[in-house]
Amino acid sequence: MPTDTQSSTTDLIACHECDLLVELPQMRAGEKALCPRCDYLLTAVKPDVERRIFAFSLTSLLFLLFASVFPFLGFSAKGQERVVSLGQSVSILADEGSTLLAIVVLLSIVAIPSLALICASYVSASLISDRLFPATHRVLRFLLLMLPWSMAEIFLIGILISYIKISAMADVAFGLSFWSYVLFSVSMTAMVLHIDKRQLWTLIAAKVDHGH
Amino acid sequence: MGTEAVGHSAAAQGLSACHVCTAVSSETATSCKRCGGRIHSGMDSSIQHTLAWLITSIVFYIPANTLPIMSTRFLGKESTNTLMGGVITLWEHHSYPIAIVIFIASVLVPLGKIIVISWLCATVLLGSEKSFRQKTILYRITELIGRWSMIDVFVVGILVALIRLGEIMSIAPGSAALAFAGMVVSTMLAAMAFDPRLIWRPINQPISVTKRQSV
């Protein structure tokens, strides 16, 4: 970035947790800056960030799509067998009298993650293209709001615990969808690890300036 | 610019960081020039909002622990289990690792979160002037592990969906499951509402203009 006086303000950062005003040094890709007072991670500069977010978002979306069409988990005991898909398990939960619970589960394991992924691919594609797409700011703000409520990895631990609980009395089979969901979760985590607020907003701001 | 004193509190110099994109603006600005987000120092209402969500989570915590989390029908007989009852059953069946995981994620973490956030609010209100760093780290851990309490909600969901062998055995969700989910969400919102910069306020007192160094 050119060292003109206008951009000097962007190198200042106030620690999100202790409010210490810090002047960031010139940072290279792969470096991160910690608050000297409370050790909070101020910013981390990720290499090739827009391409990686785009790639991981699309990969995650694809695996999530696979995860919703094939059998998810199988269950067999006492000569009976059951196979459920991801969608079926949510609708069974609703049928069993807890529609609200089914909505909470659906939101945290499918709806919010897919919304976040769509937003992430939009923002990263916007950064890759020559000009910013409309409403990139709003989409990124929405993405940052969604992220804490995406709980794919917690759902996987839930499956693991259920498996241990059931395995004593029945056989549990993991379907193709389950493995897709695992890959989706890994890929989505990789995407989230590339999100640094300051870096993304700086890239967007640089593009806006460039456009004028 | 050029009058900001690096190494001092931003708020003490009339500056405020944007929560969305981290850009530093004047406190008097109403929207961030980098991301267009609304600027507010937010510190004054933070404790009120945190306490409101804390009370909500305590209200959810009681039914989440006393009502049945799921009911099991086995060969026509129906039995219900509370959260703690489930942990005890697992322990009696020698499933120690899962009993411990569920006990930590479903009982200890939510309770610990409620206690830690209440304590942080209390120290802020009393104007405590020690162990700023330790309190910040405690807050960080609390915010990080809170979402993991959702594990039990998912376990109930999976068991209900999978174990449906008609008359032989089936599981239905109990009303505690929803209360529990509400509790997790409201403790997460309480942690988000708490502004950790309040911990540092006693040493972030305004600095005089003459003390400002040029950047």
Chai-1 contact restraints between the chains, C-beta under 6 A:
chainA,res_idxA,chainB,res_idxB,connection_type,confidence,min_distance_angstrom,max_distance_angstrom,comment,restraint_id
A,T9,B,M1,contact,1.0,0.0,6.0,A-B,restraint_1
A,L12,B,V24,contact,1.0,0.0,6.0,A-B,restraint_2
A,I13,B,T22,contact,1.0,0.0,6.0,A-B,restraint_3
A,A14,B,A10,contact,1.0,0.0,6.0,A-B,restraint_4
A,A14,B,A17,contact,1.0,0.0,6.0,A-B,restraint_5
A,A14,B,V24,contact,1.0,0.0,6.0,A-B,restraint_6
A,E17,B,T136,contact,1.0,0.0,6.0,A-B,restraint_7
A,E17,B,P196,contact,1.0,0.0,6.0,A-B,restraint_8
A,C18,B,W200,contact,1.0,0.0,6.0,A-B,restraint_9
A,D19,B,S9,contact,1.0,0.0,6.0,A-B,restraint_10
A,D19,B,A10,contact,1.0,0.0,6.0,A-B,restraint_11
A,D19,B,A11,contact,1.0,0.0,6.0,A-B,restraint_12
A,D19,B,R197,contact,1.0,0.0,6.0,A-B,restraint_13
A,D19,B,N204,contact,1.0,0.0,6.0,A-B,restraint_14
A,L21,B,E4,contact,1.0,0.0,6.0,A-B,restraint_15
A,L21,B,V6,contact,1.0,0.0,6.0,A-B,restraint_16
A,L21,B,H8,contact,1.0,0.0,6.0,A-B,restraint_17
A,L21,B,A10,contact,1.0,0.0,6.0,A-B,restraint_18
A,E23,B,V6,contact,1.0,0.0,6.0,A-B,restraint_19
A,C38,B,R133,contact,1.0,0.0,6.0,A-B,restraint_20
A,C38,B,T136,contact,1.0,0.0,6.0,A-B,restraint_21
A,L73,B,L162,contact,1.0,0.0,6.0,A-B,restraint_22
A,F75,B,L162,contact,1.0,0.0,6.0,A-B,restraint_23
A,K78,B,I168,contact,1.0,0.0,6.0,A-B,restraint_24
A,Q80,B,L165,contact,1.0,0.0,6.0,A-B,restraint_25
A,V84,B,A161,contact,1.0,0.0,6.0,A-B,restraint_26
A,S89,B,A161,contact,1.0,0.0,6.0,A-B,restraint_27
A,I92,B,A161,contact,1.0,0.0,6.0,A-B,restraint_28
A,L93,B,G157,contact,1.0,0.0,6.0,A-B,restraint_29
A,L93,B,V160,contact,1.0,0.0,6.0,A-B,restraint_30
A,E96,B,V160,contact,1.0,0.0,6.0,A-B,restraint_31
A,E96,B,A172,contact,1.0,0.0,6.0,A-B,restraint_32
A,E96,B,P173,contact,1.0,0.0,6.0,A-B,restraint_33
A,S98,B,P173,contact,1.0,0.0,6.0,A-B,restraint_34
A,L100,B,L178,contact,1.0,0.0,6.0,A-B,restraint_35
A,L101,B,P173,contact,1.0,0.0,6.0,A-B,restraint_36
A,L101,B,A177,contact,1.0,0.0,6.0,A-B,restraint_37
A,L101,B,L178,contact,1.0,0.0,6.0,A-B,restraint_38
A,V104,B,A181,contact,1.0,0.0,6.0,A-B,restraint_39
A,V105,B,G157,contact,1.0,0.0,6.0,A-B,restraint_40
A,H137,B,C35,contact,1.0,0.0,6.0,A-B,restraint_41
A,H137,B,G36,contact,1.0,0.0,6.0,A-B,restraint_42
A,R141,B,V20,contact,1.0,0.0,6.0,A-B,restraint_43
A,M151,B,M150,contact,1.0,0.0,6.0,A-B,restraint_44
A,I154,B,W148,contact,1.0,0.0,6.0,A-B,restraint_45
A,I154,B,M150,contact,1.0,0.0,6.0,A-B,restraint_46
A,I154,B,I151,contact,1.0,0.0,6.0,A-B,restraint_47
A,F155,B,F154,contact,1.0,0.0,6.0,A-B,restraint_48
A,I157,B,I151,contact,1.0,0.0,6.0,A-B,restraint_49
A,G158,B,I151,contact,1.0,0.0,6.0,A-B,restraint_50
A,G158,B,F154,contact,1.0,0.0,6.0,A-B,restraint_51
A,G158,B,V155,contact,1.0,0.0,6.0,A-B,restraint_52
A,I159,B,I158,contact,1.0,0.0,6.0,A-B,restraint_53
A,I161,B,I98,contact,1.0,0.0,6.0,A-B,restraint_54
A,I161,B,V155,contact,1.0,0.0,6.0,A-B,restraint_55
A,S162,B,V155,contact,1.0,0.0,6.0,A-B,restraint_56
A,S162,B,I158,contact,1.0,0.0,6.0,A-B,restraint_57
A,S162,B,L159,contact,1.0,0.0,6.0,A-B,restraint_58
A,I164,B,I98,contact,1.0,0.0,6.0,A-B,restraint_59
A,K197,B,C21,contact,1.0,0.0,6.0,A-B,restraint_60
A,K197,B,T22,contact,1.0,0.0,6.0,A-B,restraint_61
A,R198,B,T22,contact,1.0,0.0,6.0,A-B,restraint_62
A,W201,B,C21,contact,1.0,0.0,6.0,A-B,restraint_63
A,W201,B,R34,contact,1.0,0.0,6.0,A-B,restraint_64
A,W201,B,C35,contact,1.0,0.0,6.0,A-B,restraint_65
A,A205,B,R34,contact,1.0,0.0,6.0,A-B,restraint_66
